Amino acid sequence: MKKIGWILFFSLLAVSLFPQSREDTTIFIAPVIASRPDHAAYFHENFTMEVIAANYAIAENSREADYIFNLEVVPNIVHYDDGTSELAPWDEPQWILNLNLVRSEDDVEIVAFGFPFTEVEEMYDFNLFLVYNAMANVPITKLMGGIEDDDRWRNKWLYVRVSFDYPVITTHQLSSEGLYRGAAVWNPDNNQYQVLDHIVRAVPGATLGLELQFLHWMSTEFGFLLRFGDPLGYTFIPGIGVQLKFPLKPSRHFMLEPYGMFNIEMNTAAHYKSYPRFGVGGGFQFGVKGGDSGAFFIDVNFLYSLGNVVTNNPHAADFPVPAEIHYARYTVGIGIGFKLGFFDRPPRPPREN
């Protein structure tokens, strides 16, 4: 039953693991330690073939290798509580193949485990699985090549950003970036504002920007804003924005960028009077790797317009008072986009203890 358990374990392991193979990763197979010459010759030759089959390069000596496979074959000894020991019963595996993987640059042991067997012929089905099991730990610990290459997407000097932006919450009426909920005007008959209609229209937009990451923990983005702002006629509103970002990189798989922002918008519609309009706010981007040089991201933000928004009464024919409508405005928006990076930054120096 133990042998069946080992077979099932490593069979599932081989299916579930992606072999982290790299042709530029070199492995040295050290001489196998074994009491039987046929064991030593078999495992050295077979592991050499399996390492090549897994798409790694074989090094001629340990000095030229990134990693070292150490193999040892020992008898399967059963130890009892009274301190005695003996060879495992005949119906149990008679030998143990001990394998450990060492990083050659600092002699750190990456992984070590044993696998039981009786005849070497049994191992043809499992040696490749053992290689995959050992090398699956390499990306976590490998500092040369692998992680730095994977980190390039979030360590660029310059990014070009494009996104589709969509407001989800906006206060009041006639918002230039939000939801249009009808025009509120003053009704002199009952001395209160009256909402003339309740049409809800989404007003989308887009952003094209350049982000300069001048420090590992700080960057600045200059953006050109494209908005359709006036629901009465979908007036085109251009604008510019500046964001001061603070990249956080807790994992090489994603990046968080909280930021503060300042926007300036223009509007050429005749009934708007309060342009250019200034806004301040903040938000954050959540980005994931999109190739070696780019990132897909979701952007959530809050923008508050400074001062009152002023517009002529668009329903003056029915309600001539007031001639102008004043209101404050804020917007909660979400954006989905992609940014492409250029020019690798140097690796961040390690922290001193």
N, C-alpha and C positions, 0 to 999 in steps of 0.2 A: 504493500500500500504506500509506503514512503516513496518508492520509485515512481509510482503513478502520480503522486502528488507533485514531485519535482518536475515530471514531464509536463503536467498540466500547467504548473506555474510558469515555466519558461516558454511554453507554447503561447500562452496568453500574453506574456511579456513581449515576445517577438512581434505579435500582431499589434499591440497597443503602442509600442514605442516607434517614433520616427528616428531612424538612425541618423545621428548628427554628423554626417560624413562630410569631409572636406579634403580635396586632393592636396591642399597645401599643408595639411597636418601630418606630421611624420611620427611613426611609431617604431620603436626598437623592441624586438622580441628577444629577451634575455635568454641565455642557455637554461633549459628546463632542468630543475633539480628533481631527480627521481632515482630510486634504487634499481629500477630496471631500465637498461639502455633502450629497449624498444619503446617504453613509455616516453622517455626523453626525446627520442627521435621523432616519434609520431606527433606529439603535441607541438613541438617546435615547427615542424613542417606544415602541419595542418593549420595552426594559428596564423602562420605567415600567409598562407593562401586565403584564409578567411578575412584577414585584415585588408588584403588587396581587394577582395571581393566586396568589402564594405566601402570601397572607394577612398581608403587612406593610403599614404605612401609609406613604404618600409625604409627605415634608416639602417645604415650599415653598422653604426655604433651608437652608444647612448649619448655621446656629445652632440651628435647631429640630430637627435630626436627631440620632438616636443613632449612625447610621453613614452613610458617604458612599461611593457607588459612583463611581469614576473610570474612564472608558473612553477608550481611544485606539486608533485604527486606523492601522497603519503598513504599508508594503510589506514583503513577505517577502523579505528580502535574504539571500543566501548568502555567507558570508565564507570565503575560502580561506586556506590556511596562508601563502601568499606575500604576504598583506596586501591582495590585491585582493578585490573583492566585486562581485556583480551580482544582478539580480532573479532569483528562483527560476525554473526552467524552466517552460514553459507547462503541463506535465502535473502540476505541483505547485501547492499553494495559493498564490495571489498576494498575499494580505493576512493580517495578524495582528491579531486583536482582543486588546489587552492590558487586563486588568481588575484593579483592586485595590480592596480594601475597607478603609476607614479608620474607626477609632473617633473620633468627633468631639470627645469631651471632652478627649482628650490627644493627638490626631493620631497615634496608634499604628496602623501598618499591620497589619491582621489577616491578610490573605492576598493574594497576587498571582500571577497566571498568565496565559498567553496561549493563544489558540485560533486555528488557521489556517482560512481560508476563501477562496473565490474570488468567489462571487456572494452577495449578501445574502439571496437567497431560501433558500439552504442553511441559514441561521441560524435560521429559524423553528422548526426541530426541536431546536435546541440552547440557545437563550437561557435557557429556564426551567431547564435542567440547570445552566447556569453560575451562575444565581442560587442554586440549591440548594447547589452546590459551595462557593460563597463563604460563605453563611449557615450552613452546617454547622459552621463554626468559631466561631460567635458564642457558644454556651453555655459554651465553655471560657474565654473572655476577658471575657464581659460581667459587670460587677460591679453594675450597677444593675438591680434587679428580678428577673432570672432566677435567679441563684445564691442570693440571699438568700431568695427565695420558696421555692426548693427546699430550703433549709436549715431551714425552720421546724419540720419534723417532729422535729428533734433539739435544738431550742433553745426549750424550753418551761419555764415556771416549775414546772408541776405536771403529773404523769402519774398516771393511774389504770391499774393493771396487773392483768391476770387471766391465769393460766397453768394448764395441766395438768402435773402433776409426776409423775415416774416414777423410782423408784430402780433402778439397774442393778447395783450391787454393795453388799452389806452383810455385815459379819462376824457370826459367831455365830448363835444361834438367837433366836427370839421377838423379832426386831427390829421396832420400832414403825413404821419407815418403809421396810423393805427386804424381803428375800426370806426367807421362813420355811423353814428347812431341818430342822425337827423339834426336839423338846425333848431336850436332853442332861441326864441325871440320873445320880446316883451309884449304881453297882451294887456292893453290899458283897460279892458273891460273888467278883468278880474285881478289886475295888479300882480301878475306873476308871469314867469316865462312859460312858454308852451312849446312842446316838441311837436313839430309839424309832421314828421314821419319817423318811422322806426326801421328803415332799411339798414341792414348791417352789411358793410362791404369791406373785404380785406384789401389792404393797400400794401402790396409787396414791394421789394426793391432788391438792390444788389450792391456789393462793395468790391472795389478793386484796390488793392493796397500793396505797399512795400514795407517790409519789416526788417529793421536792422538790429541784429542781436550783438550789441557791442560788448556785453559782459555775459558770462555764463548764466547769471541770475537776473539780467535786466535787458530789455529790448524796447525799441520804439517803432511804432507803425504809423505811416502816413497813408491815409486812404481817400479815394475818390468815391463819393456816395451817389448812387442813382436811386431816386425815389419818385413814386407817383403819389403826389400828396393831396390834391384837392378832389374829393369824391364827386363833386358836382361836375367835374369835367376831366378828372384824372390828369391834372396839371403835372408836367414834368418838373421835378425839383432837384437841381444839382446841389452838391455840398462837398465839404472836405472835413476830415476828422483826424485827430491825433490821439493815439493810445500809448500809454506808458505801461509796459507789461513786465511781469515778474515771473519768469519761467520756473516751474517746479518740476523736477525729474526724479520722482521716487522710484520709478521702475523704467527699465529700458524698453518696455512695451507701450508706454503711454506718457503723456506730458500734460500738466495743468498750467494754464497761464492766466492768473488773475490780473486785472488791469483797471486803470482809470482812464477816462476819455473826455475829450472836448470836441464838440462838433459845431460847424457853421453851415447853415442851410440858406439857400436863396429860393425865391418864388416869384415868378413873373405874372401870376394871376392878378387881374385888376382889382378884385375885391379883397385881397389880402394887403394889410398895411404894416404888419410888424416884422418885415424882413429887411435885412438879414436876421435870422433867428439863431441864437446861441443856445447850446445845450451842454450839460455836464452829466456825468454818470460813471458807471463802471460795469464790469462783468467778468466773465472768465471763459476761456476756451479749454475744451477737453480734446486733445489730439491723439491719434494713434498712427502708427507707422504706415506710410503709403509708398513703399519702395525705399531705396537707399537715400533718396534726396527729398522726399516729400512727406506730407502728413494730411490725412483726412481729419476734419475737426467739426465739433458742434460748438456754437457760440451762443451764450445766454447773457443778456445785458439789460441794464436799466438806464433810461435817459430822461432827464428832467429839463424842460425848456425854461430858460431864464426870462423872467418878466412875463407879462400877459401876451397871449396871442390875440391879435386884433384883426377882425375881418368886417367888411361891410355886411349889412343885413341882406342875405341872398333872397329873402322873402319879403322885401320891403313893399311890394304891391299889396300884400295881404295884411302885413303888420309893419307899418312904417316906423314904429318906435320899438327899440332904439335904432338909430342909423348904423351904429357899430356894435359888435358883440366882442366882449373881452372874456378870456378864460385862461386859466393855467392848464398845463398839460404835462403828463408823464407817460412814458411808453416802456413796457416790458417786451423785449423782442427775442427772437431766436434765429440763428443763422446756421446754415450747413454749407461747408465749402472744402476747398483743398488749397494747400500752399506748397509751392515748390521751392526748395532751397538751392543756393549757389555758394560755392567756396567754403570748404571745410574749415571749421575752427580747430585750433590745436586742442589735444585732450586736456581735460581739466586736471590740474595737479592734485595728487592725493593729499588728504588732510594729514597734518602732523599730529601725532598723539601727545 
